Amino acid sequence: MTIQQEALANSDLENIILEYVCGTSTQGRDELNTLHNFLREGNELIVTRVDRLAQSLLDLVGVFAEFETNLRKERRMDGIAQTKERGVYAGRKGTIDVEKVNELKSSGMGASAIVR
C-alpha cells in the first residue's frame, strides 16, 4: 500500500477512488471522469497530493473549469424542471411563420427556396 493509500484508508472517508494510470494527461483517466460526475455541491474532495489529481496547473485548472461547467448545467436543468412543473417554462417562442411556409409550399416552392 502506498503512503497516499494508507493516509486515505486510515480516514473516515465514505468513498475512495483509486486510479493506476499515469497522470501526465487527462486522457484515459476513467476514475477522474467518474470523480467529475460524482462530486456535487457540498461534497468534500480530499487529495493527498495535488500532483495525484493533475500533473500541471493547466490540467488542474481544466479539471475545475469542467467541474464548474457541469455544476452550472445541472443547476440550469434543475431550474428548467422546476419552472416546467409550475407551468411557467414554455421554451423559446417559435420564429417561423408556419402559415407562410405552408403557403409557399403549396405554391410549388421547394424547401431550399422557402428557407431563403
C-alpha positions as CSV (number, residue, x, y, z in Angstrom):
1,M,0.0,0.0,0.0
2,T,1.4,3.4,-0.9
3,I,1.7,6.3,1.5
4,Q,-1.3,8.0,-0.1
5,Q,-3.4,4.9,0.1
6,E,-2.5,4.4,3.8
7,A,-3.5,8.0,4.6
8,L,-6.9,7.6,2.9
9,A,-7.5,4.1,4.4
10,N,-6.9,5.4,7.9
11,S,-9.5,8.2,7.4
12,D,-13.3,8.0,7.8
13,L,-14.0,8.7,4.1
14,E,-17.1,7.3,2.5
15,N,-15.7,6.7,-0.9
16,I,-12.1,6.3,-2.0
17,I,-11.3,6.4,-5.7
18,L,-8.0,5.0,-6.9
19,E,-6.6,5.2,-10.3
20,Y,-3.4,3.4,-11.6
21,V,-2.9,5.5,-14.7
22,C,-0.1,7.9,-15.5
23,G,-1.3,11.4,-14.6
24,T,0.5,13.2,-17.3
25,S,-2.7,13.6,-19.2
26,T,-6.4,13.6,-18.5
27,Q,-6.9,11.2,-21.4
28,G,-7.9,7.7,-20.3
29,R,-8.4,8.8,-16.7
30,D,-11.7,7.0,-16.2
31,E,-11.7,7.4,-12.4
32,L,-11.0,11.1,-12.8
33,N,-14.1,11.3,-15.1
34,T,-16.1,9.3,-12.5
35,L,-15.0,11.8,-9.9
36,H,-16.2,14.7,-12.1
37,N,-19.6,13.1,-12.4
38,F,-19.8,12.1,-8.8
39,L,-19.0,15.3,-7.0
40,R,-21.9,17.6,-6.0
41,E,-22.1,20.9,-4.3
42,G,-21.3,20.5,-0.7
43,N,-19.1,17.4,-1.2
44,E,-15.6,17.5,0.0
45,L,-12.7,16.2,-2.1
46,I,-9.6,15.1,-0.3
47,V,-6.4,14.6,-2.4
48,T,-3.3,13.5,-0.6
49,R,-1.1,15.4,-3.1
50,V,-2.1,17.8,-5.8
51,D,0.1,16.0,-8.4
52,R,-2.2,12.9,-7.9
53,L,-5.1,15.0,-9.3
54,A,-3.2,16.7,-12.1
55,Q,0.4,16.9,-13.4
56,S,0.3,20.6,-14.2
57,L,-1.5,23.8,-13.1
58,L,-3.1,23.9,-16.6
59,D,-4.6,20.4,-16.1
60,L,-5.8,21.3,-12.6
61,V,-7.5,24.5,-13.9
62,G,-9.1,22.4,-16.7
63,V,-10.5,19.9,-14.1
64,F,-12.1,22.6,-12.0
65,A,-13.4,24.5,-15.1
66,E,-15.1,21.4,-16.4
67,F,-16.5,20.7,-12.9
68,E,-17.9,24.2,-12.7
69,T,-19.4,23.9,-16.1
70,N,-21.1,20.7,-15.2
71,L,-22.5,22.2,-12.0
72,R,-23.9,25.2,-13.9
73,K,-25.5,22.8,-16.5
74,E,-27.0,20.8,-13.7
75,R,-28.4,23.8,-11.9
76,R,-29.9,25.1,-15.1
77,M,-31.6,21.8,-15.8
78,D,-33.0,21.7,-12.3
79,G,-34.3,25.3,-12.7
80,I,-36.0,24.4,-16.0
81,A,-37.5,21.3,-14.5
82,Q,-38.9,23.4,-11.6
83,T,-40.4,26.0,-13.8
84,K,-41.9,23.3,-16.1
85,E,-43.6,21.8,-13.0
86,R,-45.1,25.1,-12.2
87,G,-46.3,25.5,-15.8
88,V,-44.2,28.7,-16.3
89,Y,-41.5,27.4,-18.7
90,A,-42.6,27.1,-22.3
91,G,-39.3,27.2,-24.1
92,R,-38.2,29.7,-26.8
93,K,-41.0,31.1,-28.8
94,G,-41.2,30.0,-32.4
95,T,-39.7,32.3,-35.1
96,I,-41.1,30.6,-38.1
97,D,-44.4,31.6,-39.6
98,V,-45.9,28.1,-40.3
99,E,-48.8,29.5,-42.3
100,K,-46.4,31.4,-44.6
101,V,-44.2,28.2,-45.1
102,N,-47.3,26.1,-45.9
103,E,-48.5,28.8,-48.3
104,L,-45.1,28.9,-50.2
105,K,-45.0,25.1,-50.2
106,S,-48.5,24.8,-51.7
107,S,-47.5,27.3,-54.4
108,G,-44.9,24.8,-55.6
109,M,-41.8,26.3,-54.0
110,G,-39.1,23.9,-52.8
111,A,-37.6,23.7,-49.3
112,S,-34.4,25.5,-50.1
113,A,-36.2,28.3,-51.8
114,I,-38.5,28.6,-48.8
115,V,-35.6,28.7,-46.4
116,R,-34.0,31.6,-48.4
